[in-house]
């Protein structure tokens, strides 16, 4: 049986004990019978020939009966429905989600640079790894795919050992290469290992649970040909981790940015970027990338110093690539005519090294953020004293590349970015003097409506009143008003907010200066705006006042 022993599954049907394996065909479960397929389960051809219609054209599949129970039982092994994934053909058909006009563009494929695909896996289900590979082979001009490098980051599942070696040797072309690490590296260093083996002009990094769509490669390579400093992201389409349906937008409506916790986030395209779009097929500017799916020329990747080899496991590498691409003379775009489906799930890479993500954040801040690193340390004071290793070589790299300042990045790449002031009037919990409870974000960030809760002074209750009269929670979120009386917390956005809170230690009221109403506590725990009457319910105190 192909890829047996990943997970042994036992099913009891009318006192009949039968065994199947993730990686073999469980799709023929009908009535009282379970048929387990032999080693030709994958129906692998480099052209469409699969007999199963499970998941075809990216449609949803819902398992029922015993298979539904099994899929739920084994969901945690990969944070997606591995049983359903194993039932879907490796060469399933996919919808064309490209915007109108993409299919009409002609590319001179003979003049495009070639590419190396680099995909990392650690204890990944074989079906998603191979569906990634087969989709690339089936939907790419073959002469442009110089090699596909799969990097095994020291997996310990038997099915990813000799069975995978044999499958690649027997069924896949020689350009598919499997590189095995002799120790656990983590995603970042495993990608560097893959890049060490790459020989093509362009490196394409894809997570090992993707499916590319028709016409995905040519627009990426065409953009790379225009300028070797261009970095390209395909349009990210979502593969549902439960039913494996594929959904996506034909046009680009969002872009990557970041928050002051140094996490990549998505935001709606700002008006100044929308105004630059004259064609639905043109690249769309993005300040940052998510990091799992992108293309970059090997020359530019190496000139930029590749990934910081001092980073551990994963996290922060996507912002490092993004910041230095822009600051050192390149640009980053989403390519609307390139579509790649990605199984979105909670992070699967776990680190055995303590504080690896925090270490990465500090290295990123120290090397690339200049004085704006103080905002990061204000949000997370423990980072200031964390040992992040020696990063002098990365500082020297930035100097050699003559990169722009981070202020240049803020002014030119994210001019709409809210930059929090470090100058505060008061900090800490905001306690209602009448009810002896504290203002709380009710376990939400964006969209929170403040409530009263027992004072614990944790993250949900750490507010800051700035000298600009902003009432902030965690640097990125501000208390604001809508409909003139209702309170809401959302991402701070500077001049677009209707926030202007006045408070002094002497009178203890918190007044919204625009509507001239006071923050008022209620017996139900709600917090509202009411006309200022200097009642006890309108009196508040901060934990700490800045002199």
C-alpha positions as CSV (number, residue, x, y, z in Angstrom):
1,X,0.0,0.0,0.0
2,X,1.3,3.4,-1.0
3,X,2.2,5.7,1.9
4,X,0.9,3.2,4.5
5,X,1.6,3.8,8.1
6,X,1.1,7.6,8.2
7,X,-2.0,6.9,10.2
8,X,-3.6,3.6,10.8
9,X,-7.3,3.8,10.7
10,X,-9.6,1.1,12.0
11,X,-13.3,1.1,11.0
12,X,-15.9,-1.3,12.4
13,X,-18.9,-1.8,10.1
14,X,-21.4,-4.4,11.2
15,X,-18.8,-6.3,13.3
16,X,-16.4,-6.3,10.3
17,X,-13.1,-4.9,11.3
18,X,-11.3,-3.3,8.3
19,X,-8.1,-1.4,8.0
20,X,-7.2,1.5,5.8
21,X,-4.4,4.1,5.7
22,X,-4.2,7.8,5.1
23,X,-2.6,7.9,1.7
24,X,-4.7,5.1,0.2
25,X,-8.1,5.1,-1.4
26,X,-10.9,5.3,1.2
27,X,-13.3,7.0,-1.3
28,X,-15.1,3.8,-2.2
29,X,-16.8,3.4,1.1
30,X,-20.3,2.3,0.1
31,X,-22.9,0.8,2.4
32,X,-21.3,-2.0,4.4
33,X,-18.1,-2.3,2.4
34,X,-14.8,-0.6,2.6
35,X,-12.5,-1.1,-0.4
36,X,-8.9,-0.3,0.1
37,X,-7.0,0.4,-3.1
38,X,-3.6,-0.8,-4.1
39,X,-0.6,1.1,-5.1
40,X,-2.1,2.7,-8.2
41,X,-4.4,4.9,-5.9
42,X,-2.9,8.1,-7.1
43,X,-4.0,7.8,-10.7
44,X,-1.0,10.0,-11.4
45,X,-0.7,11.3,-15.0
46,X,0.9,14.5,-16.0
47,X,-2.4,15.2,-17.9
48,X,-5.9,14.9,-16.5
49,X,-7.1,11.3,-16.4
50,X,-8.4,10.8,-12.8
51,X,-11.5,8.7,-12.5
52,X,-12.6,10.2,-9.2
53,X,-14.8,13.3,-9.2
54,X,-14.1,14.1,-5.5
55,X,-13.1,17.8,-5.2
56,X,-13.0,18.3,-9.0
57,X,-13.1,21.9,-10.2
58,X,-12.3,22.9,-6.7
59,X,-15.7,22.1,-5.4
60,X,-16.5,21.3,-1.7
61,X,-16.9,17.7,-0.5
62,X,-18.6,16.8,2.7
63,X,-17.8,13.4,4.2
64,X,-20.5,11.5,5.9
65,X,-20.9,8.5,8.1
66,X,-17.8,6.6,9.2
67,X,-15.5,8.8,7.0
68,X,-16.7,11.9,8.7
69,X,-15.9,10.4,12.1
70,X,-12.4,9.4,10.9
71,X,-11.7,12.8,9.4
72,X,-12.6,14.5,12.6
73,X,-10.4,12.1,14.6
74,X,-7.3,12.8,12.4
75,X,-7.9,16.5,11.7
76,X,-5.4,17.5,14.3
77,X,-2.5,15.6,12.6
78,X,-2.1,18.3,9.9
79,X,-4.7,20.9,10.9
80,X,-6.8,20.0,7.8
81,X,-9.0,17.2,6.6
82,X,-6.3,14.8,5.7
83,X,-8.8,12.0,5.0
84,X,-10.6,14.0,2.4
85,X,-7.2,15.3,1.0
86,X,-6.2,11.7,0.4
87,X,-9.4,11.1,-1.6
88,X,-8.9,14.0,-4.0
89,X,-6.9,13.1,-7.1
90,X,-3.5,14.7,-7.3
91,X,-4.4,16.1,-10.7
92,X,-7.8,17.4,-9.9
93,X,-9.2,20.1,-12.1
94,X,-9.5,23.7,-10.8
95,X,-11.6,26.7,-11.7
96,X,-10.2,29.7,-13.6
97,X,-10.3,32.5,-11.0
98,X,-8.3,35.0,-13.0
99,X,-9.7,38.4,-13.8
100,X,-11.1,39.1,-17.3
101,X,-8.4,39.8,-19.8
102,X,-5.7,37.6,-18.2
103,X,-6.3,34.7,-20.6
104,X,-5.9,37.1,-23.6
105,X,-2.4,38.2,-22.6
106,X,0.3,36.6,-24.8
107,X,3.7,35.8,-23.2
108,X,6.8,35.0,-25.2
109,X,7.5,31.9,-23.1
110,X,10.7,31.2,-25.0
111,X,12.2,34.5,-23.7
112,X,11.1,34.1,-20.0
113,X,13.6,33.2,-17.3
114,X,13.3,29.7,-15.8
115,X,12.4,29.0,-12.2
116,X,13.1,26.7,-9.3
117,X,10.2,25.8,-7.1
118,X,11.2,25.4,-3.4
119,X,8.7,23.8,-1.1
120,X,9.4,22.8,2.6
121,X,7.5,20.1,4.5
122,X,7.7,18.7,8.0
123,X,5.4,15.8,8.8
124,X,3.1,17.0,6.0
125,X,0.4,14.7,4.5
126,X,1.9,13.2,1.3
127,X,-1.3,14.0,-0.6
128,X,-1.0,17.8,-0.3
129,X,2.8,17.7,-1.0
130,X,2.3,15.7,-4.2
131,X,-0.8,17.7,-5.3
132,X,1.4,20.8,-5.0
133,X,4.0,19.2,-7.2
134,X,1.6,17.7,-9.8
135,X,-0.3,21.0,-10.2
136,X,3.0,22.8,-11.0
137,X,4.0,20.1,-13.5
138,X,0.6,20.1,-15.1
139,X,0.0,23.8,-15.4
140,X,3.5,25.2,-16.2
141,X,5.4,25.3,-19.5
142,X,7.8,22.5,-18.9
143,X,10.9,24.2,-20.1
144,X,10.4,27.0,-17.6
145,X,10.3,24.6,-14.6
146,X,14.0,23.9,-14.3
147,X,13.6,22.0,-11.0
148,X,11.3,21.4,-8.1
149,X,13.1,21.1,-4.8
150,X,11.2,19.5,-1.9
151,X,13.0,20.0,1.4
152,X,12.1,17.5,4.1
153,X,12.8,19.3,7.4
154,X,13.6,16.1,9.3
155,X,10.2,14.6,9.3
156,X,9.7,11.4,11.4
157,X,6.6,9.9,9.8
158,X,7.4,6.6,8.0
159,X,5.3,7.5,5.0
160,X,7.6,10.4,4.2
161,X,10.7,8.2,4.1
162,X,11.2,5.4,1.6
163,X,7.6,5.4,0.3
164,X,8.1,9.1,-0.8
165,X,11.5,8.4,-2.2
166,X,10.1,5.5,-4.3
167,X,7.1,7.5,-5.5
168,X,9.3,10.4,-6.7
169,X,11.7,8.0,-8.4
170,X,9.0,5.9,-10.1
171,X,6.4,8.4,-11.0
172,X,7.8,11.9,-11.2
173,X,10.3,13.5,-13.7
174,X,14.0,13.9,-12.7
175,X,13.5,17.6,-12.2
176,X,11.7,16.8,-9.0
177,X,14.3,16.5,-6.3
178,X,14.0,15.6,-2.6
179,X,16.5,17.2,-0.2
180,X,16.5,15.9,3.3
181,X,17.8,17.8,6.3
182,X,19.8,15.8,8.8
183,X,18.4,17.9,11.7
184,X,15.4,20.0,12.4
185,X,16.0,23.4,10.9
186,X,12.7,25.3,10.9
187,X,11.0,26.8,8.0
188,X,13.4,29.7,7.4
189,X,16.6,27.7,7.4
190,X,15.0,24.9,5.5
191,X,14.2,27.4,2.7
192,X,17.8,28.5,2.7
193,X,18.8,24.9,2.3
194,X,16.5,24.6,-0.7
195,X,17.9,27.9,-2.1
196,X,21.4,26.4,-1.8
197,X,20.4,23.7,-4.3
198,X,18.6,26.0,-6.7
199,X,20.1,26.8,-10.1
200,X,17.3,28.6,-12.0
201,X,17.0,32.4,-12.6
202,X,13.9,32.8,-10.4
203,X,13.1,31.2,-7.1
204,X,9.4,30.4,-6.4
205,X,8.6,29.6,-2.8
206,X,5.3,27.8,-2.2
207,X,4.1,26.2,1.0
208,X,3.7,22.4,0.6
209,X,-0.1,22.6,0.7
210,X,-0.8,24.6,-2.5
211,X,-2.4,24.1,-5.9
212,X,-1.5,26.3,-8.8
213,X,-4.0,27.3,-11.4
214,X,-3.8,27.7,-15.2
215,X,-1.5,30.5,-16.3
216,X,0.0,31.0,-12.9
217,X,3.7,31.0,-13.8
218,X,4.1,33.1,-16.9
219,X,3.0,36.5,-15.4
220,X,5.3,36.0,-12.4
221,X,8.3,35.3,-14.7
222,X,7.4,38.1,-17.1
223,X,7.4,40.6,-14.2
224,X,10.8,39.2,-13.0
225,X,12.1,39.7,-16.5
226,X,11.1,43.4,-16.5
227,X,13.4,44.2,-13.5
228,X,15.4,41.6,-11.5
229,X,14.5,43.6,-8.3
230,X,10.8,43.0,-8.7
231,X,9.3,40.6,-6.1
232,X,6.0,39.0,-7.0
233,X,3.2,37.4,-5.1
234,X,0.5,35.4,-6.8
235,X,-3.1,36.1,-5.9
236,X,-3.8,33.9,-2.8
237,X,-6.9,31.8,-3.2
238,X,-8.2,29.9,-0.2
239,X,-8.5,26.1,0.0
240,X,-10.8,25.3,2.8
241,X,-9.1,23.1,5.3
242,X,-12.3,21.1,5.9
243,X,-14.0,20.6,2.6
244,X,-11.0,21.5,0.2
245,X,-13.2,23.9,-1.8
246,X,-11.3,26.7,-3.5
247,X,-12.5,30.3,-3.4
248,X,-10.9,33.5,-4.4
249,X,-11.4,37.0,-5.9
250,X,-10.7,37.7,-9.5
251,X,-9.5,41.2,-8.7
252,X,-7.1,42.5,-6.1
253,X,-8.9,44.4,-3.3
254,X,-6.3,44.2,-0.5
255,X,-2.6,44.5,0.2
256,X,-0.2,43.4,2.8
257,X,0.9,45.8,5.6
258,X,2.1,45.3,9.2
259,X,1.2,46.2,12.7
260,X,3.4,47.4,15.5
261,X,3.7,44.0,16.9
262,X,5.7,43.2,13.7
263,X,3.0,40.9,12.3
264,X,2.0,41.0,8.7
265,X,-1.7,41.9,8.2
266,X,-4.0,42.6,5.3
267,X,-5.8,45.8,4.6
268,X,-8.1,47.1,1.9
269,X,-6.3,48.9,-0.9
270,X,-6.0,52.6,0.1
271,X,-7.5,55.1,-2.3
272,X,-4.1,56.3,-3.5
273,X,-3.3,52.8,-4.7
274,X,-6.7,52.2,-6.2
275,X,-6.2,55.4,-8.3
276,X,-3.1,54.0,-9.9
277,X,-4.9,50.9,-11.3
278,X,-5.8,51.5,-14.9
279,X,-6.2,47.8,-15.9
280,X,-7.5,44.8,-14.0
281,X,-4.5,42.8,-15.2
282,X,-1.7,45.1,-14.0
283,X,0.4,44.3,-10.9
284,X,-0.9,45.8,-7.7
285,X,1.5,47.3,-5.2
286,X,1.8,45.6,-1.7
287,X,4.0,47.0,1.1
288,X,4.4,43.5,2.7
289,X,3.9,39.8,1.9
290,X,2.5,37.0,3.9
291,X,5.6,35.0,3.0
292,X,4.2,31.6,2.0
293,X,3.8,32.2,-1.7
294,X,6.2,34.5,-3.6
295,X,8.7,34.7,-6.5
296,X,12.0,36.5,-6.5
297,X,15.0,36.4,-8.8
298,X,17.9,34.4,-7.4
299,X,20.2,37.4,-8.1
300,X,18.0,39.8,-6.0
301,X,17.5,37.2,-3.2
302,X,21.2,36.8,-2.9
303,X,22.0,40.5,-3.1
304,X,19.5,41.2,-0.3
305,X,21.4,38.7,1.9
306,X,18.7,36.0,1.5
307,X,16.9,35.4,4.8
308,X,18.6,36.4,8.0
309,X,20.3,33.1,9.0
310,X,20.0,34.2,12.6
311,X,16.2,33.8,12.4
312,X,14.8,30.7,14.1
313,X,12.0,28.4,12.9
314,X,9.5,30.9,11.3
315,X,8.1,34.4,11.8
316,X,9.5,37.8,10.8
317,X,11.2,36.6,7.6
318,X,8.3,37.8,5.5
319,X,8.5,41.3,6.9
320,X,12.3,41.3,6.5
321,X,12.1,40.4,2.8
322,X,9.3,43.0,2.4
323,X,11.1,45.9,4.2
324,X,14.4,45.4,2.5
325,X,12.9,44.9,-0.9
326,X,11.4,48.3,-0.8
327,X,14.1,50.1,1.2
328,X,17.0,48.8,-0.9
329,X,15.6,49.6,-4.4
330,X,13.1,46.9,-5.3
331,X,9.3,46.7,-5.2
332,X,6.7,44.1,-4.2
333,X,3.5,43.5,-6.1
334,X,0.6,41.1,-6.2
335,X,0.1,39.7,-9.7
336,X,-3.7,39.4,-10.5
337,X,-3.2,37.0,-13.4
338,X,-1.3,34.5,-11.3
339,X,-3.5,32.4,-8.9
340,X,-2.4,29.9,-6.4
341,X,-4.7,28.0,-4.0
342,X,-3.4,27.6,-0.4
343,X,-4.7,25.5,2.5
344,X,-5.1,28.1,5.2
345,X,-4.7,26.6,8.7
346,X,-3.3,27.5,12.1
347,X,0.5,27.5,12.2
348,X,1.9,24.0,11.9
349,X,5.6,24.8,12.5
350,X,6.4,24.4,16.2
351,X,9.7,25.5,17.7
352,X,11.6,23.6,20.3
353,X,13.7,26.7,20.8
354,X,12.4,29.2,23.4
355,X,11.6,32.7,22.3
356,X,12.4,32.0,18.7
357,X,9.7,34.3,17.3
358,X,10.6,37.1,19.8
359,X,14.3,36.7,18.8
360,X,13.3,37.2,15.2
361,X,11.3,40.2,16.0
362,X,14.2,41.9,17.8
363,X,16.6,41.2,15.0
364,X,14.2,42.6,12.5
365,X,13.6,45.7,14.6
366,X,17.3,46.3,15.3
367,X,18.4,46.0,11.7
368,X,15.6,47.6,9.8
369,X,13.4,49.9,11.9
370,X,15.9,52.5,13.0
371,X,14.5,54.6,15.9
372,X,11.0,53.2,15.3
373,X,12.2,50.1,17.1
374,X,11.3,52.0,20.3
375,X,7.6,51.5,19.4
376,X,8.2,47.8,19.3
377,X,9.9,47.9,22.7
378,X,7.2,50.0,24.1
379,X,4.7,47.4,23.1
380,X,6.8,44.5,24.3
381,X,9.4,45.7,26.8
382,X,10.9,42.3,27.4
383,X,12.3,42.3,23.8
384,X,14.7,45.1,24.7
385,X,16.7,42.8,27.0
386,X,16.3,39.6,24.9
387,X,19.5,38.1,23.6
388,X,19.0,37.9,19.8
389,X,22.5,37.0,18.9
390,X,25.0,39.0,16.8
391,X,23.3,40.9,14.0
392,X,26.2,43.2,13.1
393,X,26.6,41.4,9.7
394,X,23.0,42.2,8.8
395,X,23.6,45.9,9.8
396,X,26.7,45.9,7.6
397,X,24.7,44.4,4.7
398,X,22.1,47.2,4.9
399,X,24.9,49.7,4.9
400,X,26.6,48.1,1.8
401,X,23.3,48.1,-0.1
402,X,22.8,51.8,0.7
403,X,19.2,51.2,1.7
404,X,16.7,53.9,2.6
405,X,15.7,54.6,6.2
406,X,12.6,53.2,7.7
407,X,11.1,56.7,7.8
408,X,11.4,56.6,4.0
409,X,9.5,53.3,4.0
410,X,6.7,54.9,6.1
411,X,6.6,58.0,4.0
412,X,6.7,56.4,0.6
413,X,5.4,52.9,0.9
414,X,2.9,53.1,3.7
415,X,2.0,56.8,3.9
416,X,-1.3,56.0,5.5
417,X,0.3,54.0,8.3
418,X,-0.6,55.1,11.8
419,X,2.6,55.8,13.7
420,X,1.9,55.8,17.4
421,X,3.5,58.5,19.5
422,X,5.6,57.4,22.4
423,X,4.6,60.4,24.5
424,X,1.9,59.5,27.0
425,X,-0.2,61.3,29.6
426,X,-1.5,58.2,31.4
427,X,-1.1,54.4,31.2
428,X,-2.4,51.2,32.6
429,X,-5.9,50.2,33.7
430,X,-8.8,52.6,33.6
431,X,-10.8,52.0,36.8
432,X,-14.4,53.2,37.4
433,X,-14.4,54.9,40.7
434,X,-18.1,54.0,41.3
435,X,-18.0,50.3,40.4
436,X,-14.3,49.5,41.2
437,X,-14.0,47.7,37.9
438,X,-11.8,48.4,34.8
439,X,-12.4,49.2,31.2
440,X,-11.9,46.0,29.2
441,X,-11.8,45.3,25.4
442,X,-14.1,42.3,26.0
443,X,-11.5,39.9,24.4
444,X,-11.5,41.6,21.1
445,X,-9.2,44.1,19.3
446,X,-10.9,45.5,16.2
447,X,-14.5,46.2,16.7
448,X,-14.5,45.9,20.4
449,X,-17.1,47.7,22.5
450,X,-15.6,48.4,25.9
451,X,-17.1,46.7,29.0
452,X,-16.5,46.8,32.7
453,X,-14.7,43.8,34.1
454,X,-12.8,42.9,37.3
455,X,-9.5,44.6,37.3
456,X,-6.6,42.3,36.4
457,X,-4.5,44.8,34.4
458,X,-3.7,42.3,31.7
459,X,-3.5,43.0,27.9
460,X,-7.3,43.5,27.6
461,X,-7.1,46.4,30.1
462,X,-3.8,48.1,29.2
463,X,-4.8,51.4,27.9
464,X,-2.7,54.5,27.1
465,X,-3.8,58.1,26.8
466,X,-1.4,60.0,24.5
467,X,-0.5,63.6,24.4
468,X,-2.4,63.6,21.1
469,X,-5.5,62.8,23.1
470,X,-5.8,59.2,21.7
471,X,-7.1,56.5,24.0
472,X,-5.1,53.5,22.8
473,X,-5.1,49.8,23.5
474,X,-1.8,48.1,22.6
475,X,-0.5,50.8,20.3
476,X,-2.5,49.7,17.3
477,X,-6.1,50.1,18.4
478,X,-7.9,53.2,19.5
479,X,-11.2,53.9,21.2
480,X,-13.4,55.9,18.9
481,X,-17.1,56.8,18.4
482,X,-19.6,56.1,15.7
483,X,-23.2,57.3,15.3
484,X,-22.1,60.2,17.6
485,X,-22.9,58.2,20.8
486,X,-21.7,54.6,20.4
487,X,-18.2,53.5,21.3
488,X,-16.0,51.2,19.2
489,X,-12.4,50.2,19.2
490,X,-10.6,49.7,15.9
491,X,-7.2,50.0,14.3
492,X,-5.8,53.5,14.9
493,X,-5.7,55.5,11.6
494,X,-4.7,59.0,12.6
495,X,-6.7,61.8,11.1
496,X,-9.5,59.5,10.0
497,X,-10.6,59.0,13.6
498,X,-13.1,60.9,15.5
499,X,-11.0,60.5,18.7
500,X,-10.1,63.3,21.0
501,X,-10.3,62.3,24.7
502,X,-9.6,64.8,27.4
503,X,-8.7,63.6,31.0
504,X,-6.9,65.1,33.9
505,X,-6.0,63.5,37.2
506,X,-7.7,66.4,39.0
507,X,-11.3,66.0,37.8
508,X,-11.2,62.3,36.8
509,X,-13.7,62.6,33.9
510,X,-12.9,61.3,30.4
511,X,-14.5,63.6,27.9
512,X,-14.8,63.1,24.1
513,X,-13.9,66.6,23.0
514,X,-15.7,66.4,19.6
515,X,-19.2,65.5,20.9
516,X,-18.5,66.9,24.4
517,X,-19.8,63.8,26.2
518,X,-18.4,61.8,29.1
519,X,-17.4,58.2,29.3
520,X,-20.0,56.7,31.7
521,X,-20.1,53.4,33.5
522,X,-23.4,51.6,34.1
523,X,-24.6,48.9,36.5
524,X,-24.9,46.4,33.7
525,X,-21.2,46.6,32.8
526,X,-21.8,48.6,29.6
527,X,-19.8,51.7,29.0
528,X,-21.5,54.5,27.1
529,X,-21.2,58.2,26.3
530,X,-23.6,60.6,28.1
531,X,-23.9,64.3,28.7
532,X,-21.3,65.3,31.3
533,X,-22.9,65.8,34.7
534,X,-19.9,65.0,36.9
535,X,-21.6,62.0,38.5
536,X,-19.7,59.2,40.2
537,X,-20.3,56.9,37.2
538,X,-18.4,59.4,35.1
539,X,-15.2,59.4,37.2
540,X,-12.2,57.3,36.2
541,X,-8.6,56.8,37.2
542,X,-5.6,55.5,35.4
543,X,-3.1,53.2,37.1
544,X,-0.2,55.5,36.3
545,X,0.0,59.2,35.4
546,X,3.1,60.5,33.5
547,X,4.5,63.7,35.0
